[in-house]
Amino acid sequence: MGRTVALTLACVLVCGVAFAGAVFVLMPGTRAAPVSASPTPTNAPPPPTPTPTVPESTDEPLPGVDTPATPPPSTPVANTGTYECPGYSGIQVPVPMLLTDTFAWGDDPPYKVGDGTGNINWRSNPYQKPSWYMWLHSLRWLGSGIEAGARGDRKALDHVMAIIHDWVRDNPYSWKGDVGAWEATMHRTNVLLCARQAILTGQHVSKLPTQYAWLDKALVDHAQFMIVNWSGRSNHGTDESIALYGVGCTLKRPELKTLAVNRLTEAITTAIDAQGSTNEQSVGYAMFNYLLWGRATTALQRCGSSPGTVISQRRAALSEWLALATKSTGELQQVGDAVRQKPTGAAGTALDYVASLGKHGTKPGQRVAVFDAGYIFGRTGWGETRPFAQESTYSIRYGAARTLHGHDDHTSITYSSHGRDILIDPGHSGYQLDKWQAWSKSAAAHNMMTIPSADTTSVATQLTRASITPTWESYSLADSPAPGITRKRDVLVLKDPDLIITLDRGQATSSQRYETLWHLAPGQQVTVQSPTSAIATSRGAMTYLLQIPYRQQPAKDGITVVEGQQDPVQGWYYPDIFHRESAPVVKFSRNGTDATILSAIVPTAPTEAVTYRTRTVAGMYFVDLTVGARTTTIRITQDGRLTRIN
């Protein structure tokens, strides 16, 4: 059975006062378990010609998550009394590899997990990766063989059924002691249901042959496991409820259907709130939840249950939320555990509008929104006066402390402008408990004031003030990331010229190191020109990063740049969980009991210069900022509030 190593899998791989054109501001009123593994390969990977498919991050919210390629239909589906096979998460292994008991997932080499007869070593984990191990136990990798069997390929069907039967024999109920098998239960349940359908279709029979009676018993065991071990009101629990409903529908067990419907009814108002925010603290998982709850609706309708009205209402709100969370580049904000991906548009919705870059669908009714769950999404427009992709978009995080798929990103900003990403989130490094995951979730991986000298923790952050006008927005945020330390951030976002100003203030009872970090997109060269300015250049584009003296004079080494550093980790970006790229981080630093850092992030065309001058009038501080031929004035009041004067 191999040795036991401890792993933690939290929701593993299952597992959006206004003036014209703005929005009314709504002010905000891990599971650990062991996994058995055999880390030493017992045989060499075969060199098959076929290659396994790896899910594309643009097709799915997260690699391996079971998400349909298109959203569920907007109109009710017919009641056929059946449960439709939901697919295989895009991780199918080609049939020739299946016939040799070879498994592959992600970017690791294929690995022969069995002896070629369907007798699998279910403790295999050669790469010591929890996701690899969980997807082995999911059986999703058998999809190509199941589909071939449904088309009449008896050899393929017999072999995948041998593998499924081997799993059932080697992992008797209850498999809760093995976290990989546990976490994969709802995925595996769907595979069993798909396999059952393939048997009926491939053999042209209406009743399951007696030789497969074990399969129905296994489905009952899986249903019982999900009844006893429901994951609750998260995407994982929702996926379980859909699979439970599938067993009830397929085996004509109305009590299972009723329990699944009750759980879905209980979960929807927690999973998606009335404003459309999800409880996952992740834009990627918000996209997943939108599609997941659509799949739940379709499953219920197809097997004769009413989904009610709440699911459709909450999904409609989430669709608007996701539209606002889409950048001008056409991709979703990578906030929380999220890979680089485009939204999946449902016909006629606001989500369809942003997915098509404004070509069709319904334009969202607001361009800026503040959500009680801790999200601010804004943009300069929807392509009314300039091309859609040339609008500027941003996000700001605040709210409750980190949970589920969230990061320690409170007060952090992302920003896209001039058709490109300016300030980025580090992305999603995957589920391996290592230094990369620790960094990607940490404050140091986000665009915010950090205090690396202090033992900071995840805390709630308050949005204390918000103002929205046609040409600028300002926000004030505050929290206490460590005992004896307070942190405040004021943010000003401008349109024409498009730029961001922040004022960070930290105060502590003892001397600390304060660093305001600016994470830039990969492929840029950063030149530090002085203690107050740096310029990032790439492919003819430029971004000015200014540390404007205010109350404190920057030190001579007040601006530093880090990229591709491994110890400690800093200066990286994950477009998906399989790939990591180096990316520059610009640091504005202070030492002392308190710090005041005034920053300006100014993207420009390559021919535009940026200059500024400062002045004090009646106790208020003014910055006259010139970008090319345009000059604007920013006022800072004594309490730190930022406003645009002209």
C-alpha positions, 0 to 999 in steps of 0.5 A, a space after each residue: 500500500 506504500 507509505 503515507 504522506 500528509 497533504 492538504 487539499 482545500 476544495 481541490 480542483 473541482 473543484 460581479 453614488 454614481 454620475 452618468 455611466 457609473 454605478 450606485 456604490 454599495 458600501 459593505 455593511 482545509 481540509 487535511 487528510 493523509 494520502 497513500 502513495 508509492 513515490 518510486 516508479 516500479 517501471 519506466 513510462 512507455 513511449 507511446 505515439 499518441 499524446 494525452 490531451 491537456 485542458 486549455 486554460 482558455 477552455 476551462 476555469 481551472 485545468 481539470 475542472 469539469 466544465 462544458 465547452 459552452 454554457 447550458 441552454 438558456 431555455 429549459 431542456 426537455 424532460 427525458 427522465 435521463 442524466 446526461 454524461 457530463 464529459 471528462 474534464 478535457 483530460 482524456 488519455 488516447 485509447 492506445 495508451 489506455 490499453 497499456 494502463 498508462 495514465 497522464 495528466 498535466 505536463 508530467 510524462 505518461 506513467 504506466 500505472 498497471 500491468 496492461 490487463 486493467 490491474 492498476 496500482 492505485 497507490 501510484 504517485 510517481 511525481 508526488 503531486 496531489 492533483 496527479 493522484 486525485 485525477 488518477 482516482 477520478 477515472 476521468 482519464 478513461 473517457 476516450 475508451 468509454 466513448 469508443 465503447 459507446 460507438 461499439 469498440 468492445 475491446 476498448 469498453 472491456 478494458 476500461 470496464 476492467 480498470 473501473 472494476 479494479 478500482 471498485 475492488 481495490 478501494 472498498 467502501 468507505 475510501 475516506 482514509 485516502 484523500 485522493 480517492 475521497 476528493 475524486 468521488 463526484 468525478 468518479 461517480 460521473 465516470 461510472 454513470 457515463 460508463 453505464 450509458 456506454 454499455 447500454 449504447 454500445 451493446 444496444 440493450 435497454 437493461 444493464 447486463 447481469 455481468 455488470 451488476 457490480 457497477 450499480 452497487 458501486 454507484 449506490 456506494 458512491 451515492 452513500 459516500 456523498 450523502 455522509 461526506 457532503 462538502 457543503 455550500 461550496 463548488 465541491 459540494 454542488 458538484 457532489 449534489 449534481 452527481 448524487 442527483 445523477 445516481 438517483 435519476 439513473 437508478 430510479 431512486 427518488 429519495 436520492 434526487 430529493 436529497 440532491 435538490 434539497 442540498 442544491 436549494 440550500 447551497 445556492 444562496 451561499 454559493 452566489 449572493 444576491 449581488 452575484 459574488 461567489 463565496 470562493 474568493 476567486 474570479 476563476 472559480 466564479 466562472 466555474 460556478 456560473 457554468 456549474 449551476 447552469 449544469 445543475 439546472 439542466 440536469 434537474 430539468 432533464 430528469 423531471 425536477 424543477 430548479 425553481 427561480 433562485 438559481 436562475 436569478 443568482 446566475 444572472 447576477 453572477 453573469 453581470 459580475 463576471 462581465 464587470 470582472 472581464 478586462 479590456 483584453 477580453 480575459 477575466 481578471 486573475 484574482 484569487 486562484 485563477 488561470 488566464 482565461 476568457 469568459 464563456 458567454 451565454 447568448 444575449 447576456 452581458 457576459 456574452 458582450 464582453 466575451 465577444 469584445 462588444 460585438 454582440 450580447 447586452 452591454 452591462 448597465 454599469 461600468 463600475 461596481 463595488 460589491 459587498 463581498 470585497 470586490 471593486 471592478 471598474 473600467 473607463 467604458 465599454 467601447 463607446 468612444 474608443 475601441 473596446 480593447 483600448 479601454 482601461 480596466 481595474 480591480 481592487 480587493 477588500 473584505 473578509 479574510 482569505 478563505 477557500 480559493 482566495 489570496 492575501 490580496 486585500 488592497 491589491 490592484 490589477 490594471 489593464 490599459 492601452 490594450 495590455 496588462 499593466 499591473 498583474 496578479 501572480 495567477 494560480 500556481 496549483 495545489 502542490 504545498 510548496 514555496 511557490 504556492 505559499 508565495 502566490 497566495 501571499 501579500 508579497 505576490 500582489 500590488 499592495 503595501 507589504 510589511 515583510 518585517 512583521 508577522 502579518 496574517 489574513 485579516 478583514 479590510 474595510 472600504 471606508 469611502 468610495 466616490 465615482 464620477 464620469 472621469 475618475 473614481 477614488 477609494 479608501 481602504 484600511 486594515 491592521 495586518 499585524 498586531 500594532 500595525 495599521 495600514 491605509 490605502 487611498 486609490 485614484 483611478 483616472 480616465 483621459 489620461 488613464 492612470 492610477 495614483 495610490 497613497 499608502 500609509 503604514 504605522 507601527 509601534 516599532 520600526 518596520 520595513 514597508 514595501 509597496 509592490 508593483 507586479 508588472 507583466 512578463 517581458 518588460 525591461 525596467 530601468 530605475 532612473 532615480 529614487 523617484 522614477 522607473 520606466 518599464 518598456 516592452 514592444 514599443 509600450 511604456 509604463 512610468 512608475 513614479 514614487 512622488 515625494 510626499 511627507 517623506 523623502 525616498 531614500 537613494 535606494 528607494 526603488 528596486 527591481 526583482 525578477 525571477 528570484 527563488 529564495 525568497 520567491 519573488 517576481 513570477 507569473 503563472 498563466 496556468 498551473 503548469 507554467 511559470 514565467 519570470 516577471 518584474 516587480 518594482 518595489 517602493 520602500 521605507 524603513 521606520 515606525 511609519 511610512 507614506 508612499 505616494 505612487 503613480 502608475 502611468 501607461 503611455 504610448 512610446 512617444 509620450 513623456 510623463 512629468 509632474 510638479 508638486 505644490 502645497 496650498 492651504 494644507 493640501 498637497 497638489 500634483 500637476 501631472 502631465 502625460 504627453 500633451 495632457 495635464 491633470 491635477 490631483 489633490 491630496 487632503 490632510 486625511 489622505 483622500 485623493 481627488 481629481 481637480 481637472 
